[in-house]
Amino acid sequence: MNRKFPAIVLGFGALLVSGCIQLDSILTLTTEGGAVLEVEYRISEAAVRQLKTAFEFRRRMDSLTSESVPALQETDEVFLDPSEPVIRLFFKKYEPNGIALDRLNVSAKDGWRQVVFRLSCKNLADAAKTDLFAAYGFDLQPEGQGRLRFYRPAESKAQRQSVFDPEAVKVMTPLCEGFKAAFKLVVPGRVLESNAHQTALRSAVWSFDYNKDQGAIAALQNQEFSVLFETDGARLPSLRRARSQPGR
């Protein structure tokens, strides 16, 4: 049985795919070989309530099949029913790998919860050793002449199927209106090639808006993220994300 339900997408290390969510994410690759991830998202309290029902359904199904839920599969509950103590505890276990939670704020107003956080790591090679990166990370592969390619496969390709199973689709259908997500990648050198919706000198942006395109969620599931850029002397490591994805 496929138990895949709505899950947060942390920048490019992470895709947020659920309704009634508005997300802005910026991933910056630093010249020193690290990265900074800035995320701001809003989720309606109505969506939180319905997602809690989905999570409870998943737990009941797991108990019936005697299957345990991998730790990272619980990230959807952490971020789609957000609270500061739970999010801080979630990231604390990655501190030994140099991943720091620099900023976190969770607030509630007018039927919405807003979450703002900033993660940083000084060495991507260390961060890449975590199960978090294995599940939500990306590749950095050299292509000669001081160039690197940033790449993350489409969720549908990574899962070898649609990301959402029929149970999840039933839960999500009423929640889709208002879904909006933008993912920005900032790189140390000039962007040479990308499949982004918008490209600037040193950045690329992918945008998905359900109110403008009802195929936005499917488009996000099927979107590959690929950018070829000049390193401009940056000490970025070569990375190939583990294809076994715990918790996914």
C-alpha positions as CSV (number, residue, x, y, z in Angstrom):
1,M,0.0,0.0,0.0
2,N,1.2,3.5,-0.8
3,R,1.0,5.7,2.3
4,K,2.3,8.8,0.6
5,F,0.4,11.8,2.0
6,P,0.9,15.6,1.7
7,A,4.5,16.4,2.6
8,I,6.5,19.5,3.1
9,V,9.1,20.4,0.6
10,L,11.9,22.4,2.3
11,G,13.1,24.6,-0.5
12,F,14.8,22.3,-2.9
13,G,15.6,20.0,-0.1
14,A,12.3,20.1,0.6
15,L,8.8,20.4,-1.8
16,L,5.7,21.7,0.0
17,V,2.8,20.1,-1.9
18,S,-0.6,20.7,-0.2
19,G,-3.6,23.0,-0.6
20,C,-4.3,26.2,1.2
21,I,-0.6,26.8,1.5
22,Q,1.4,29.7,0.3
23,L,5.2,29.2,0.3
24,D,8.3,31.2,-0.6
25,S,11.6,29.4,-0.4
26,I,15.1,30.7,-1.2
27,L,18.1,28.3,-1.3
28,T,21.5,30.1,-1.5
29,L,24.7,28.1,-2.3
30,T,27.6,29.9,-0.7
31,T,31.1,30.5,-2.0
32,E,32.5,28.7,1.1
33,G,30.8,25.4,0.2
34,G,27.7,25.7,2.4
35,A,24.1,26.8,1.9
36,V,21.4,28.9,3.5
37,L,17.7,28.0,3.2
38,E,15.1,30.6,4.0
39,V,11.5,29.5,4.1
40,E,8.3,31.4,4.7
41,Y,4.9,29.7,4.4
42,R,1.3,30.1,5.5
43,I,-1.2,27.3,6.1
44,S,-4.9,27.8,6.9
45,E,-6.2,26.4,10.1
46,A,-8.9,24.7,8.1
47,A,-6.2,22.9,6.2
48,V,-4.5,21.9,9.4
49,R,-7.7,20.4,10.7
50,Q,-8.3,18.3,7.6
51,L,-4.6,17.2,7.4
52,K,-4.8,16.0,11.0
53,T,-7.6,13.8,9.9
54,A,-5.4,12.5,7.1
55,F,-2.5,11.9,9.5
56,E,-4.8,10.0,11.9
57,F,-6.1,7.9,9.0
58,R,-2.5,7.0,8.0
59,R,-1.7,6.0,11.6
60,R,-4.8,3.7,11.7
61,M,-3.8,2.1,8.4
62,D,-0.3,1.6,9.6
63,S,-1.5,-0.1,12.8
64,L,-3.7,-2.4,10.7
65,T,-0.8,-3.4,8.5
66,S,1.7,-3.5,11.3
67,E,4.0,-1.2,9.4
68,S,6.0,1.5,11.2
69,V,6.1,5.0,9.8
70,P,9.7,6.1,9.0
71,A,10.9,9.1,10.9
72,L,11.1,11.4,8.0
73,Q,7.6,10.6,6.8
74,E,6.5,12.4,10.0
75,T,7.9,15.7,8.6
76,D,4.5,16.4,7.1
77,E,3.0,16.4,10.6
78,V,5.8,18.6,11.9
79,F,5.5,21.3,9.3
80,L,1.8,21.1,8.3
81,D,0.7,21.4,12.0
82,P,3.5,23.7,12.9
83,S,4.6,24.8,16.4
84,E,8.0,26.3,17.4
85,P,8.9,23.6,20.0
86,V,8.2,20.7,17.6
87,I,10.1,22.3,14.7
88,R,13.1,23.1,16.9
89,L,13.2,19.6,18.2
90,F,13.0,18.2,14.6
91,F,16.1,20.2,13.5
92,K,18.1,19.8,16.7
93,K,19.1,16.2,15.7
94,Y,20.9,17.6,12.6
95,E,23.2,19.9,14.6
96,P,26.0,17.4,14.7
97,N,26.1,17.6,10.9
98,G,26.5,21.3,10.9
99,I,22.9,22.2,10.1
100,A,21.8,25.2,12.2
101,L,18.3,26.6,12.8
102,D,19.2,30.3,12.7
103,R,15.7,31.7,12.9
104,L,12.2,30.4,13.6
105,N,8.9,32.2,14.2
106,V,5.5,30.6,14.2
107,S,2.5,32.9,14.5
108,A,-1.3,32.7,14.1
109,K,-3.6,35.3,12.8
110,D,-7.0,35.5,11.0
111,G,-7.3,31.7,10.6
112,W,-3.8,31.2,9.2
113,R,-0.5,30.0,10.7
114,Q,2.6,31.6,9.4
115,V,6.0,30.0,9.7
116,V,9.3,31.7,9.0
117,F,12.6,29.9,9.4
118,R,16.2,30.0,8.3
119,L,18.6,27.1,8.1
120,S,22.3,27.2,7.3
121,C,25.2,24.8,7.0
122,K,28.8,25.7,6.4
123,N,29.7,22.4,4.7
124,L,27.2,20.8,2.3
125,A,29.3,17.6,2.3
126,D,28.5,17.2,6.0
127,A,24.8,18.0,5.6
128,A,24.6,15.5,2.7
129,K,25.3,12.7,5.2
130,T,21.9,13.1,6.9
131,D,18.7,11.2,6.2
132,L,17.1,14.7,5.7
133,F,19.3,15.4,2.7
134,A,18.9,11.9,1.4
135,A,15.1,12.5,1.4
136,Y,15.0,16.1,0.3
137,G,18.3,17.0,-1.1
138,F,19.8,17.6,-4.5
139,D,22.8,16.7,-6.7
140,L,25.7,19.0,-7.5
141,Q,27.7,17.6,-10.4
142,P,30.7,19.1,-12.2
143,E,30.4,19.5,-15.9
144,G,33.9,20.8,-16.6
145,Q,35.4,24.3,-17.1
146,G,34.4,25.4,-13.6
147,R,30.7,24.6,-14.0
148,L,28.3,22.8,-11.7
149,R,24.8,21.4,-12.3
150,F,22.2,21.7,-9.6
151,Y,19.6,18.9,-10.1
152,R,16.7,17.5,-8.3
153,P,14.4,15.0,-10.0
154,A,10.7,15.4,-10.2
155,E,8.8,13.9,-7.2
156,S,6.8,11.7,-9.5
157,K,10.0,10.4,-11.0
158,A,11.7,9.9,-7.7
159,Q,8.6,7.9,-6.4
160,R,8.2,6.2,-9.8
161,Q,4.5,7.0,-9.5
162,S,2.1,9.8,-8.8
163,V,3.1,11.5,-5.5
164,F,-0.5,11.3,-4.2
165,D,-2.5,8.1,-3.8
166,P,-6.3,8.0,-4.1
167,E,-6.8,8.5,-0.3
168,A,-4.6,11.6,-0.3
169,V,-6.3,13.0,-3.4
170,K,-9.7,12.8,-1.7
171,V,-8.4,14.7,1.3
172,M,-6.6,17.3,-0.7
173,T,-9.2,18.2,-3.3
174,P,-11.1,20.7,-1.1
175,L,-7.8,22.2,0.0
176,C,-6.2,23.1,-3.4
177,E,-7.7,26.6,-3.8
178,G,-5.1,29.1,-2.7
179,F,-2.1,26.9,-3.2
180,K,0.9,28.9,-4.2
181,A,4.6,28.1,-4.1
182,A,7.8,29.7,-5.3
183,F,11.3,28.2,-5.1
184,K,14.3,30.3,-5.7
185,L,17.9,29.1,-6.1
186,V,20.8,31.6,-5.8
187,V,24.2,30.4,-7.0
188,P,27.7,31.9,-6.6
189,G,28.4,32.4,-10.3
190,R,26.6,33.1,-13.6
191,V,23.6,30.9,-14.6
192,L,24.4,29.3,-17.9
193,E,21.3,27.2,-18.4
194,S,18.1,26.3,-16.4
195,N,14.6,25.0,-16.8
196,A,13.3,27.6,-14.3
197,H,10.3,29.8,-15.1
198,Q,12.4,32.8,-14.5
199,T,16.2,33.2,-14.7
200,A,18.4,36.0,-13.7
201,L,22.2,36.5,-13.7
202,R,22.8,34.3,-10.5
203,S,19.3,33.0,-9.7
204,A,16.5,30.8,-11.0
205,V,12.9,30.8,-9.8
206,W,10.1,28.1,-10.2
207,S,6.6,29.3,-9.5
208,F,3.3,27.3,-9.1
209,D,-0.1,29.0,-8.5
210,Y,-3.3,26.9,-8.4
211,N,-5.5,30.0,-8.8
212,K,-3.8,30.8,-12.1
213,D,-3.4,27.2,-13.2
214,Q,-5.4,24.3,-11.8
215,G,-2.6,22.0,-13.0
216,A,-0.1,23.7,-10.7
217,I,0.1,20.9,-8.1
218,A,0.5,18.2,-10.8
219,A,3.1,20.5,-12.5
220,L,5.0,20.7,-9.2
221,Q,5.0,16.9,-8.8
222,N,6.4,16.5,-12.3
223,Q,8.9,19.4,-12.2
224,E,12.6,18.6,-12.4
225,F,14.9,21.3,-11.1
226,S,18.0,21.8,-13.1
227,V,20.5,24.7,-13.3
228,L,23.9,24.8,-14.8
229,F,26.1,27.6,-13.4
230,E,29.7,28.9,-13.2
231,T,31.2,28.2,-9.8
232,D,33.2,31.5,-9.9
233,G,35.7,30.0,-7.6
234,A,33.2,28.7,-5.0
235,R,34.3,25.7,-3.0
236,L,31.2,23.7,-3.5
237,P,31.5,20.0,-3.2
238,S,30.3,17.4,-5.8
239,L,27.2,15.8,-4.4
240,R,25.0,12.9,-5.5
241,R,22.0,12.5,-3.3
242,A,21.4,8.9,-2.0
243,R,18.6,7.4,-4.1
244,S,17.3,5.4,-1.2
245,Q,15.1,7.9,0.6
246,P,14.3,7.1,4.2
247,G,11.0,8.4,5.3
248,R,9.7,9.1,1.8
